[in-house]
Amino acid sequence: MQASDSENFQQLVINRLDKLSEDFGAMRTDVNALKADVDSLRGDVDSLKNDVEKLDYKFDTYQGASDQLVRLTTTIIVAAASVVILQPVLQAIAPAISALLNSLTAAQ
């Protein structure tokens, strides 16, 4: 009877070891799949990093162009306002300047 119990125990241990071996094999497969996923993610992160660097460059270029456009627009507005404001002022004081110049040339 003891031999039968011993054989049953050995068979039970062997069955459990086989199950553990199968579980470890499945875990190995899962770990390999996880490694592949991590490698894929690493590639995706590198690609995103490159995309962000390109976007930073484009944004910096856009920002520089935008600043230049604002300065140009301000210059045009100031020039147009100067023409609009100075023209009537110069027309108003033109007779006084002519009279002053005439009196200076007559005095010589």
C-alpha positions as a Markdown table, in Angstrom:
| # | Residue | x | y | z |
|---|---|---|---|---|
| 1 | Met | 0.0 | 0.0 | 0.0 |
| 2 | Gln | 2.8 | 2.3 | 0.7 |
| 3 | Ala | 4.3 | 1.7 | -2.7 |
| 4 | Ser | 1.0 | 2.8 | -4.3 |
| 5 | Asp | 0.9 | 6.0 | -2.1 |
| 6 | Ser | 4.5 | 6.7 | -3.0 |
| 7 | Glu | 3.7 | 6.3 | -6.7 |
| 8 | Asn | 0.6 | 8.5 | -6.5 |
| 9 | Phe | 2.7 | 11.2 | -4.7 |
| 10 | Gln | 5.4 | 11.0 | -7.3 |
| 11 | Gln | 2.8 | 11.2 | -10.1 |
| 12 | Leu | 1.2 | 14.2 | -8.4 |
| 13 | Val | 4.6 | 16.0 | -8.1 |
| 14 | Ile | 5.4 | 15.2 | -11.7 |
| 15 | Asn | 2.0 | 16.5 | -12.8 |
| 16 | Arg | 2.5 | 19.7 | -10.9 |
| 17 | Leu | 6.0 | 20.2 | -12.2 |
| 18 | Asp | 4.6 | 19.7 | -15.8 |
| 19 | Lys | 2.0 | 22.3 | -15.0 |
| 20 | Leu | 4.7 | 24.7 | -13.7 |
| 21 | Ser | 6.7 | 24.1 | -16.8 |
| 22 | Glu | 3.8 | 24.9 | -19.0 |
| 23 | Asp | 3.1 | 28.1 | -16.9 |
| 24 | Phe | 6.7 | 29.2 | -17.2 |
| 25 | Gly | 6.6 | 28.6 | -21.0 |
| 26 | Ala | 3.4 | 30.7 | -21.2 |
| 27 | Met | 5.1 | 33.4 | -19.1 |
| 28 | Arg | 8.2 | 33.3 | -21.4 |
| 29 | Thr | 5.9 | 33.8 | -24.4 |
| 30 | Asp | 4.2 | 36.7 | -22.6 |
| 31 | Val | 7.5 | 38.3 | -21.7 |
| 32 | Asn | 8.8 | 38.0 | -25.2 |
| 33 | Ala | 5.6 | 39.7 | -26.5 |
| 34 | Leu | 6.0 | 42.4 | -23.8 |
| 35 | Lys | 9.6 | 43.0 | -25.0 |
| 36 | Ala | 8.3 | 43.4 | -28.6 |
| 37 | Asp | 5.7 | 45.8 | -27.4 |
| 38 | Val | 8.3 | 47.8 | -25.4 |
| 39 | Asp | 10.6 | 47.9 | -28.5 |
| 40 | Ser | 7.6 | 49.1 | -30.6 |
| 41 | Leu | 6.8 | 51.8 | -28.0 |
| 42 | Arg | 10.4 | 52.9 | -27.9 |
| 43 | Gly | 10.3 | 53.4 | -31.7 |
| 44 | Asp | 7.0 | 55.3 | -31.4 |
| 45 | Val | 8.4 | 57.5 | -28.7 |
| 46 | Asp | 11.5 | 58.3 | -30.9 |
| 47 | Ser | 9.2 | 59.1 | -33.8 |
| 48 | Leu | 7.1 | 61.4 | -31.6 |
| 49 | Lys | 10.3 | 63.0 | -30.3 |
| 50 | Asn | 11.4 | 63.8 | -33.9 |
| 51 | Asp | 7.9 | 65.1 | -34.7 |
| 52 | Val | 7.9 | 67.4 | -31.6 |
| 53 | Glu | 11.4 | 68.7 | -32.6 |
| 54 | Lys | 10.1 | 69.5 | -36.1 |
| 55 | Leu | 7.0 | 71.2 | -34.6 |
| 56 | Asp | 9.2 | 73.3 | -32.3 |
| 57 | Tyr | 11.3 | 74.4 | -35.3 |
| 58 | Lys | 8.2 | 75.3 | -37.3 |
| 59 | Phe | 6.7 | 77.1 | -34.3 |
| 60 | Asp | 9.9 | 79.1 | -33.8 |
| 61 | Thr | 9.9 | 80.0 | -37.5 |
| 62 | Tyr | 6.3 | 81.0 | -37.4 |
| 63 | Gln | 6.8 | 83.1 | -34.3 |
| 64 | Gly | 9.7 | 84.9 | -35.8 |
| 65 | Ala | 7.8 | 85.6 | -39.0 |
| 66 | Ser | 4.8 | 86.8 | -37.0 |
| 67 | Asp | 6.9 | 89.2 | -35.0 |
| 68 | Gln | 8.4 | 90.6 | -38.2 |
| 69 | Leu | 4.9 | 91.0 | -39.7 |
| 70 | Val | 3.7 | 92.8 | -36.6 |
| 71 | Arg | 6.7 | 95.3 | -36.9 |
| 72 | Leu | 6.0 | 95.8 | -40.6 |
| 73 | Thr | 2.3 | 96.4 | -40.0 |
| 74 | Thr | 3.1 | 98.9 | -37.2 |
| 75 | Thr | 5.5 | 100.7 | -39.5 |
| 76 | Ile | 2.9 | 100.9 | -42.3 |
| 77 | Ile | 0.3 | 102.2 | -39.9 |
| 78 | Val | 2.6 | 104.8 | -38.5 |
| 79 | Ala | 3.7 | 105.9 | -42.0 |
| 80 | Ala | 0.0 | 106.2 | -43.2 |
| 81 | Ala | -1.0 | 108.0 | -40.0 |
| 82 | Ser | 1.9 | 110.4 | -40.4 |
| 83 | Val | 0.8 | 111.2 | -44.0 |
| 84 | Val | -2.8 | 111.7 | -43.0 |
| 85 | Ile | -1.9 | 113.9 | -40.0 |
| 86 | Leu | 1.0 | 115.9 | -41.4 |
| 87 | Gln | -0.5 | 116.8 | -44.7 |
| 88 | Pro | -3.2 | 119.2 | -43.2 |
| 89 | Val | -0.7 | 120.5 | -40.7 |
| 90 | Leu | 1.8 | 121.3 | -43.4 |
| 91 | Gln | -0.9 | 122.9 | -45.6 |
| 92 | Ala | -2.0 | 125.0 | -42.6 |
| 93 | Ile | 1.5 | 126.3 | -41.9 |
| 94 | Ala | 2.7 | 126.5 | -45.5 |
| 95 | Pro | 1.6 | 130.2 | -45.9 |
| 96 | Ala | 3.5 | 131.1 | -42.6 |
| 97 | Ile | 6.6 | 129.4 | -43.8 |
| 98 | Ser | 6.4 | 131.1 | -47.2 |
| 99 | Ala | 5.9 | 134.5 | -45.6 |
| 100 | Leu | 8.9 | 133.8 | -43.3 |
| 101 | Leu | 11.1 | 132.8 | -46.2 |
| 102 | Asn | 9.9 | 135.8 | -48.3 |
| 103 | Ser | 10.7 | 138.2 | -45.4 |
| 104 | Leu | 14.1 | 136.6 | -44.9 |
| 105 | Thr | 15.0 | 136.9 | -48.6 |
| 106 | Ala | 13.6 | 140.5 | -48.8 |
| 107 | Ala | 15.7 | 141.5 | -45.8 |
| 108 | Gln | 18.9 | 140.4 | -47.5 |
